[in-house]
Amino acid sequence: MNDSSRRTFLRGAGLLGAGAAVSALPSLGAPAASATPGHHGLDTEDTRFTLAVLPDTQYLFDADRGDPAPLDATLRYVTGGDENIVFLAHLGDLTENGQPGEFDQISRSFQHLDRRRFPYSTLAGNHDIKSSTDDQRGRTPYLDAFGPQRQRGSRTFRGASPDGYNSVHVFRAGGREWLLLALDWRPSAGGLEWARSILAKNPRLPAILTIHELVWADEAGEARLSEFGQKVWDELVDGNDQIFLTLNGHYWPPGRAVKRNKAGNDVHLHITNYQDRYYGGSAMIRLYRFDLARNVIDVRTFSPWLADQAPRLNELQRQEIERTGPGDYFSLEIDFEARFAGFAPVPVPPARPAERQLIRGTVAYWRFEGRDGAPVSGVRDLSGRGNDLVRVTLPGSAPDAVRFSGEFSARQPSRSSLRFDGGKKPARGGYLRTADSAPMNAETFARGYTVEAFVKLPADFKDGKHSWAALFGRQGSGGNAGKTGDDPGEPAATLSLSDGAAFQWAVFPVNQNGISTCWGHELALAEWIHVAAVNDGRRTTLYVDGCPVLRNPKTAAAGIANPGGPWLIGAYAYDSIVEQAFHGWLGDVRVVGRALEPREFMLG
């Protein structure tokens, strides 16, 4: 587009755009590449990766008045390898007049990507073709330069519509495959049907829609569907839950919106275009930095061409190096697993056989397998060493205060857990304990030990009613074991949780008179966590999700003092009196009579 008045006119008029015809194309079923030869530093398995988006470059390729240097700098940046950029999407209006000479120029710039087999997509904008036509327009200079024939060497190209103006790409990033549709300025009814068929043939792939026109934005950056954009929404986006992000150019200023689709999920609608800025936008590029572990997409917009010249720029040029307003520099919070659950649920691996968890030195292994909601009477020790558990119900508590649950961590070996509804003042709920005759009761673990478990804390854990609730420990105090240091009434060993939901492993070692304590950090609620206390006969280290925490003791501490009582699951006992039962979920628990390396944990 050329100016705001023309932008307003075209939006109101709803002018139709381009279309063409060609191609017998590669199968969509071909696998996406795990790496792209020639692209330095690409890691398709890293949960952090970047999608590069390039809007209207038309003023840089305007007959004899353009300049390819800004785009050349941007394309060099994309292939530089520093951002783990896995794909580049151009949003249309590659040229100003759609003339063969203009396409010759920009085609030479894109050869930089071709030579490196770097994956990219293009689409025709209204300036690239006759804007009053749709994708049935036939042959054009755009199709000659950027039609399907150009993509035959691409590892992400999966085909085009028969006219050649609409294409589909599948790229691998973050350990999974993603589908990107690049649609014409004006996809016809047949073009939209083709796009729907692509989604139907790839029902488990999250999809990004790129198109030249979809939304426009006001000066505050609030985006709204254009007249044609509403048609695309109604006929393609709304009913296809796979599409979670749409990207378009054409209008300015940039902006964004979130719209709910028929499945009840959010679709992020973004417009990006800088042709109205200095030097036709200086080949500004927008980087969508996905971080699947953080469930966020961080977005940054800048000109590599200007950035390369920073020391030599004047004030006007320097202020155009990077766009930092709310429409160009922001973050999207997306729970990717939840957002894609309707069409691509994360498969839960089957339970791992109990026998595989019986590694060398296993003293006890408990899995809590039973009918969801059923009260627990006892739990068998699967190690075969006879350390079975029996249930204890605190006075005034119901039998289902400890019950089997269908909740589980996908990382734990079994596929169930125990739900504890305990508390204190007065002590309530229930817990499990080893029988009086259990061999484990005599253990001191002087040569080392590992205690590990899976735990999930409910959202109300930090309400002040559950501080120092314990997951695992010994009934009997340090004083019962002959210890006189610190507070002898404390348990001989306990894995407890502070009111702020931080782990504490506190133990009277056999070789010390006082308590040795490992501290964790405050935990997230309503999430499964793995915890392990590991002692090698000299030092104890606390691990959370396989990572060592900071506040581990430096003084030598060997074994666990034996006060003569049983081991407890889900209870804290001060001076041998149970003060409270645990509140939350507990998954598999294993005790091993040696120090395990993190790779040996039940995390698998």
N, C-alpha and C positions, 0 to 999 in steps of 0.2 A: 504494500500500500504506500501511498505517497504523502498523505497528510490527513489530519483529523476530519476535515470536512468530507474527503473522499471515503474515509473509513466509515463515517456515519451513514453516508449514502449507500455504500455497498451493504452494510449491515441491514439497513432498512429495506433495501430492494431485494435482498436475498438472492443476489445474482448467482447463477450456477456456474460451474467451472469445467474441469477437463476430463478426458478419457481417451483410450486408444486400444489397439489390438495387436497381439502376437502370441507366441510362445508355447513350446512343449518343454516342461520344466522338471527339475529334480524332485524326487519323492519327498514328501513331508516326513516320511518315516526314517529318513537317514539320521543317524545319531549326531548330536552336536559335538563339536571337538572339545576335548579336555584342555587343549592349549592351542594357541595360534602361532604357527611358525613365523619367525621374524619379528614377533612382538615381544620386546624385552620386558621381563619381569611379570608377565601375566600369570596369575594364580587363580584358576577357576574354582578351587576348593576353599579358598579363604572366605570366611564369613563377611569380610569387608571388601567391597568392590565398588566400582564407579561406572555409571552410565553417563556418557557425555552427550549433550544435546546442543545442536547448532541451529539457531533460527535464521531467518531471512538474511541472505548474503547478497541480495540483488544489487545494491548500489556499488558493490565491489566489482561487479561484472556488468557494467552498463556501457555497451558499445565501446567507444574509445575513451571513456571518462573514468573507467574503473581502475582497480589496483589489486592484484591477487596477493600481495605481500602479507596483509593481515591474516587471510585464510591459510596461507602457507605456514605461518608461524603457529597458528592454532593446531593445524594437523600435525606439525612436528611435535608439539606439546603432547597431543593425544597418544602418539606412539612412543613417547619418551620413557614410559614404564614406571614413573614415580607414583601414580595414583591407582594402580591396578585397574585401569580403564579397560573394560571388557567389550564395549560396543559404543559406536557413535551413531546418533540418529539426527539427520538433517530434516528440518520441519517444512521445507518448501520455499519457493521463491529463491531458487539458486541464482537466477539471473533477473535483470530488469526487463528485458524485452523479448526473451525467449528466442533470440536469434542464434544461428549456427556458430557465428564467431564468438559470441559470449559463452556458449557451451563448450567451444574448443578451449577457451581459457580456463574455465573452472574444471573442465575434465582433466587438464594437465595438472592442476593442483591436487585433485583426488588420486592421481596416479601414485602419489606418495603412499597412500593407504593400500592401493592395489599391489604395489611392489612388495609390501610387507605382509600382504594377505591379512590386513587388519579389518575386522568385520564392521560393516556400516550399512546404513539404509538411507535412501533418498526418496522424496516424493515430489510431485509436481505442484507448485503453487500457482496462483492465478496469473503471475507474471511470466511463468515458464511456458504457458500454453495460451490458447484463446480462452479467456475467462468465461465466456458464455456457453462453453461446451462441457460435457461430462466425460467420463472415462471411455466413452465410445467414439472419441474424436478421430481415432486413427493415428497414422504416423506423424511424428513431430520431431523437431531437433532435440527436445528433451528425451524422447524415447530412443532416438539414435545414440545419444550420449550416455544415458543413465538407465536404459531399459534392462530387462532381465538378462540379456546377453552379457552385460558387464559383470554380473554377479556369479557367473558360472564357476568361477574359481573360489568363490567364498565358502567358508566352512559353516556359516550360519544361515545362508540363503536356503529357504525351503520351498520357494515357488512364487508364482505370480498369477494374478487373474488372467484369463485369456487375452484381454486387451493389453496387458503388460504394465498398466499404471498402478496397480495395487500389489503389494508384495508382503511376504511373511518371512520372518527370521526367527530362529531359535538359537539362543546363545546360552552357554553354561557359565554360571557364576554362583558363588556361595554354596557350591556342592549340589546344585540342582539346575534344571533347565527352565528358561524363561522365554515366553513367546512375545514377539513384537510385531505388530501390524503397522505397515506404512501405507496409508490410504491416500488416494488422489484428492486434489482440490475439490472435486465434486464427484464422489463415487456414485454411480448409477444404482438403480434398484438391483441390477445384477451384481454390481460391485459389493453392495452391502450383503447380499445373499452369499457371495463368495466368502466374505469375511466371517459371516456366521458359520459357514460350513467348515472353515479352518478351525474355529474354536470348537466346533462339535467333534472334529476329528482328533483334537488334542485336549480332551476334557480335563486333564489334570495339571495343565501348565498355567501358572499365573501369567496374565497378559497385560502388556502396555500398548495403548493405542496412540500412534502418532498420525497427525492429520494437519493440514494447513489451517483450516478454520474449524473451530468448535465453540470456544468461549471468547468473550471480550471482557475487558475490565474497565472500571471507572478510575478516576484519579486516586481514589483511596485503595486501589488494588483489589476491589471486590469483583470477582469474575462472575459472568452470567452467560448462559447459552445464547448464541446467536440464533437467528431464525433457522439457518441450515443446521447449526449445531443441535438444535432441539430435535430435528429430524434424525440425526445420527444417534442422539441419545435414545430416542424412542425406539428406533429400529435396530440398534446394535448394542449400545452400552447397557441400557437399563436391564435388559433381560439376560445378559451374559455376565454372571458373577465373577468370571475369571478376570475381567478388566478391572484393575484396581487403580490405575493411573492413566490419565490422558494428557498429551502434550501437543500444543499447537502454537503456531506463530500468527502471521497475518496482521493482527491488530497490535496496537500499543496503547497504553503502557502495559507492562507485565502485571499479572495478577493471578489469583487462585481462588478456588472454592472447593467445598466438599459437598457432595450430593449423595443421597441415599438411594441405592438401587432396589429393584424388586425383591431381592433376597434379604433386604434389610441391612446391607453392608455399605460402608463408605467407599465412594469413588473420589479420588483426588483429581481435580480438573485444573490444569495449569496452562497459562499463556505466557510465552516468552518471546520478545522481539525487541531489537535495539537499533533498527535501521534509522530511527529518528535521532539517535545519539551521534556524537562526534565520529566522523569518518565512516559513516554508514554503519555504525555499530562496532567498528574495529574488530570484526569477527569474534565478538563476544561469545563465549562458550559457557554453558551451564553444566555444572557437575552435580550429578545426583549420587551422593556417596552412601551406599547401602551399608548398614551395619546390622546384620541379622541377629547377632548376639545381644545387641542393645535394643533391638526392635525400633530402629530409627533410620530415617534417611536425612542426612545433612546436605543442604543445598548451598552451593557457592556459584557466583557468576563473575567472570572476569575476562580480560583480553590478554592472552599470552603475548601478542604482538606488542602491546603497550608496555606490558610488564618487562619484556626484554630490553626496552629502551629507557627504563625508569630514570636512570641518572641524567639523561639528556632531555627530559620532557619539560614543557612549560606547565603552568598551573592548570590550564584547560585539559591538557592531555593527562596529567597525573590524576585528576579527579575521575577520569574515565577508566583507569586501570581495573578497578573492581567496583562492583555495584553492591552496596551493603544495606540498602533499604529493606523493609520487611517483605517486599515482593520478590527479592532476588537473593536474600541471605537468610535462610530459615531452616528449621528442622521439622520433619513430619514424624510423629510417633505412630507406628503401625505394629500391632502384634501380628507378625507375619503368620505364625502358626494358627492363630484364631481366625485371621482374615481369610486364609486359604483353606480352612477346615472343611468348608462346604463342598469343595471340588477336589482338593488335594490333601486330605487328612494325613498327618504324619503317621506312618505305620508303626504300630507298637510291636516290637519283637516279642516272640513267645517267651514264656518263662524258661529260664535256664535250669537244667537239671540240678537238683540238690547235690548230687554226687560231685559235680564240678566245683562246688564251694568247699569241699572237704579237703583242703590243701594240707600240706605237712604241718603238723603242730596244732591242728584244730582241736580245741577243747570242748566247744559247744557251738551249735548252729541251730537257730530257731527261725522258722518261717511260720507266719501267722495265716494259715490257709483254712478258710471255713466259709459258711454261707453268710453273705452280706447281711449285717444286722443281728446275727445270732450271738448270744452271750458266750463267753469263753469259760470253759471249766479247767482246761489245762492245755499245755503245748508240749509236744514231744521234741526231745533233742535229736536232731537228724544226724549228729556226728556218730551216734551209736555208743557214746560214752556214758549214757545214763543220767545226763544232767537235765532231766525233764522238769517242766515248770508246772506249778499248781496255782490256781487262782485264789486270791484273798480279797474279800469284799469288806470295805470299811463300814463301821456302824452307820445305819440309816441310809445306806446307798443301795441302789437297784442293781440287779444282776447285769443289766445291759450297760452299766457304767464302764465296763470293758467288753467290747464286742468286736467281732470280725467286721472288716470294712472292705469294700471293693476299690477303695482308693489305693493307689500305688505309684511309686516312682518308676518311670520307664527304664531307669538305669539299674534298678534293683533286680536280683535274680528271680524273685517270686512275683506274683501278680495280685497281691492282697496285702492287708495290713491289719493292725489293731487300732481301734479308736478308743481313747481314754477320755472320760469326762470327769476329771478329778478337780480337786481344789483343797483349800485349807481354811482353818478358823471357822468351823471345825474341819478336821480332816475328812474328806469324802472321796468317793469313787472306789476304784479297785486297782489291784496290781497283780503281778505274777512273781513267784519266788521259786527258787530251786528247792526240791524236797530235802528234808533233813539228812537223808542218806546220800545225797548227790556227791560224787567224787570231787567235783569242782570246789565244794565248800572248803576243802583242805588246801587248796592251791595258794601259793604266795607269789608265783611267777618271778622268782628271783633272777632268772636268766633272761627275762623279757616277756613282753605281751603285746597284743593288739586287741583293742575293743572297738568294734565298728558297728554302726547302725544307720538306718535311714529314718529321718524325722521330718514331719510337716507340722508347723504350728498354726493354729487357727487365727483368724483375724482379730479375735478378742484376747489374745494371749497377754498383751501388755496392759491389761486393765487393772493391774495391781493385785489380782487375786491368785496369781500363779508363779510369783517370783520364787526361784530356787526349786521349782519342780524338777524332778530328776528322771532321766531316761534309764539309767543303769547304775548300779552300785552294790555295796555290801551292807547287809544289816549287821550292826555292831559298830561301836565307835572306836576311835583311836585309843581311848582310855581302856576299852575292853581288850585291846591288843597290847596293853602295857605302855602306851605312849603318853607322855606328859607335856609335850611342847604344844604351843599355840592353844587351840581349844580342844581338849581331849574328848569333848562330847560330840565333835563332828564325826561324820561317818568315816570308816577306814578308807573308803573309796566311794566317789560319787561323780557321775557325769550329769551336771545340773545346768539350769538355764536361769540367768538373771532376769529381773523384771524387764530389762531392755532386750531380752531374747538374745543374750550372748552366752555361748558355751563356757562352762568352767569344769575342767577335770581336776579334782582335788583329791589327793591321796596321801595317806601316811605310808611312806616307803618302809621296807624292812630295815634299811640301813640309816634311817633318820628318825629323830625324836619328834620332829614337827611335820607340818603339812607341806607338800610340794604341789604347786598349782600351775596349771596351764589355762590361759584365758584366750577366748576367741573374740570376735567382733559381733556387733549387733546384726541379727539375721533378718532377712526378708520374711514376712509372714505369708501364709497360704502358698508356700512353695516347698517342694521336696528338697531336702539337703542331706548330704552324706557326711557323717562325722566319724573320725577315727582318733583314738588315743594310742600312741605307739611308744613303747619303751624298749630300749635295746639292752637293758641291764645296767645302764649308766645314765642315760638321759631320756626324758619323755618329750614327745612332740605331738601337738594337737594339729590335726588336719581337717579342713572343711572343704568338701567337694574335691578332695585329692590335693589341696594346696596347703602347705604349712602356714600356720598363723604366726604372728609376731611374738606374742607374749608367752613364750615357752621358757621353762626354768633352765638356768645354766648350771646349777649345782647338781652333783651326781645324785641320782635317785634310783634305787634298784628295788623292783618288786612291789608287792602290796601287802601291808600288814594284815594278819589274819586274826580277827576278833572272835572267830568261832561260829559266826552266824551264816545264814544262807545269802545267796546273791538275789538282788531284786531287779525286776524289770518294771519301770513306771512308778517308782515310789522313792521318796526321800525320808530317811530315818535319822533323827537326831537323838543321840544317847540311846540308841536302839529302839526308839519309839517312832513309828511312822507318822510324820507330821502332815503329809499330803500325798495325793496321787497325781500323776501326770495329767496334762490337759493337751490333747492333740493326737496325731497319728504316729505310729511307730511301725516301720517296715522291718525287713530282715535284720537280725542281730547275730553277730558272730564274734566269738572269742578265740584267739589263737595264742598259743604259748610261746611266741617268738615275735620279734619285730618284723613287720611286713614293710616292703617297699610299696609306694603308692600304686605301682602297676599291678600289685597283687590284691588290691582292695576289691570288694564286691562290686565296685563301679563297672567292672567288666572291661 
